[in-house]
Amino acid sequence: QVQLVESGGGLVQPGGSLRLSCAASGSIFSIDAMGWYRQAPGKQRELVASITSGGSTNYADSVKGRFTISRDNAQNTISMQMNSLKPEDTAVYYCNAKGTVVVSRARLPDVWGQGTLVTVSS
């Protein structure tokens, strides 16, 4: 019923920048929170940043001051500007939607995108 499609990953040198975007589509009535998680090889998936429909944000300590998440509620999209990238930011980044309510007023479990690879390397 609801799909998340990410874009914007790629290869960047240390110190560089990338911008990730995620668009939600389907029979959406509302989404409580959207965010980005990442999973590096051999590690658990971790929260990077999230934003509520009211605009409240939450960041992992490791990205505070470097990453900025934003949201367009009307378009059901989020973006994340990633600056001063480090090799340890290398991971697959997944878009997530929590508290999605569809037009039938059914509440869905967490929705995940397919992931986009970010590689920070010289």
C-alpha positions as CSV (number, residue, x, y, z in Angstrom):
1,Q,0.0,0.0,0.0
2,V,2.8,2.4,0.8
3,Q,6.3,2.5,-0.7
4,L,9.4,4.4,0.1
5,V,11.9,5.2,-2.7
6,E,15.3,6.5,-1.8
7,S,17.7,8.4,-4.1
8,G,21.0,10.3,-3.8
9,G,23.6,7.7,-2.7
10,G,27.0,7.3,-4.2
11,L,30.7,7.6,-3.8
12,V,32.2,10.7,-2.2
13,Q,35.6,11.7,-0.9
14,P,36.1,12.3,2.8
15,G,35.0,15.8,3.7
16,G,32.5,15.9,0.8
17,S,28.7,16.2,0.8
18,L,25.8,14.2,-0.4
19,R,22.0,14.7,-0.2
20,L,19.7,11.8,0.2
21,S,16.0,12.0,-0.6
22,C,13.1,9.7,0.1
23,A,9.6,9.8,-1.3
24,A,6.6,8.0,0.1
25,S,3.8,6.9,-2.2
26,G,0.5,5.1,-1.9
27,S,-2.8,5.7,-0.2
28,I,-1.3,7.8,2.6
29,F,-3.4,9.8,5.0
30,S,-0.6,10.7,7.4
31,I,2.9,9.7,8.6
32,D,4.0,10.3,12.2
33,A,7.7,10.2,11.7
34,M,10.1,9.6,8.9
35,G,13.8,9.0,9.2
36,W,17.0,7.5,8.0
37,Y,18.8,4.4,9.3
38,R,22.0,3.0,8.2
39,Q,23.7,-0.4,8.2
40,A,27.4,-0.8,7.7
41,P,28.9,-4.2,6.9
42,G,29.0,-6.4,9.9
43,K,27.1,-3.9,12.0
44,Q,23.5,-3.5,13.2
45,R,21.2,-1.1,11.6
46,E,21.2,2.2,13.5
47,L,19.1,5.4,13.6
48,V,20.8,8.3,11.8
49,A,18.1,11.0,12.0
50,S,14.4,11.3,12.2
51,I,11.8,14.0,11.9
52,T,8.2,14.1,13.0
53,S,5.2,15.6,11.2
54,G,5.5,18.6,13.5
55,G,9.2,19.1,12.6
56,S,10.9,17.7,15.7
57,T,14.2,16.2,14.8
58,N,16.5,13.6,16.4
59,Y,20.0,12.8,15.4
60,A,22.6,10.2,16.3
61,D,25.5,11.8,18.2
62,S,27.9,10.7,15.5
63,V,26.2,12.9,12.9
64,K,25.1,15.9,14.9
65,G,26.3,19.1,13.3
66,R,27.1,17.4,10.0
67,F,23.7,16.0,8.8
68,T,20.5,17.9,8.5
69,I,17.1,16.2,8.0
70,S,14.1,18.0,6.5
71,R,10.6,17.1,5.5
72,D,7.8,18.1,3.2
73,N,4.6,16.9,4.7
74,A,2.5,17.8,1.7
75,Q,4.7,15.7,-0.6
76,N,5.5,13.0,2.0
77,T,9.2,13.4,1.3
78,I,12.2,13.8,3.4
79,S,15.8,14.8,2.6
80,M,19.0,14.6,4.5
81,Q,22.0,16.8,3.7
82,M,25.2,15.1,4.7
83,N,28.3,17.3,5.0
84,S,31.8,16.6,6.2
85,L,31.4,13.0,5.4
86,K,33.8,10.5,7.0
87,P,34.8,7.0,6.0
88,E,32.8,5.7,8.9
89,D,29.6,7.1,7.4
90,T,29.9,4.4,4.7
91,A,26.8,2.3,4.8
92,V,23.5,1.4,3.2
93,Y,21.0,4.1,4.2
94,Y,17.4,3.1,4.6
95,C,14.4,5.4,4.6
96,N,11.8,4.6,7.3
97,A,8.3,5.7,8.0
98,K,6.7,5.2,11.4
99,G,3.0,5.5,12.3
100,T,1.8,5.5,8.7
101,V,-2.0,5.8,8.4
102,V,-3.6,5.1,5.1
103,V,-6.8,6.6,3.7
104,S,-8.9,3.7,5.1
105,R,-7.5,4.9,8.5
106,A,-5.7,1.6,9.0
107,R,-2.3,2.0,10.8
108,L,0.6,0.3,9.2
109,P,3.7,-1.2,10.7
110,D,7.0,0.4,10.0
111,V,7.6,0.9,6.3
112,W,11.2,0.6,4.8
113,G,12.8,1.6,1.6
114,Q,15.1,-0.6,-0.4
115,G,18.2,1.3,0.7
116,T,20.8,3.4,-1.0
117,L,24.6,2.9,-0.7
118,V,26.8,5.7,0.5
119,T,30.5,5.2,0.2
120,V,33.0,7.6,1.6
121,S,36.5,6.9,0.3
122,S,39.4,8.6,-1.3
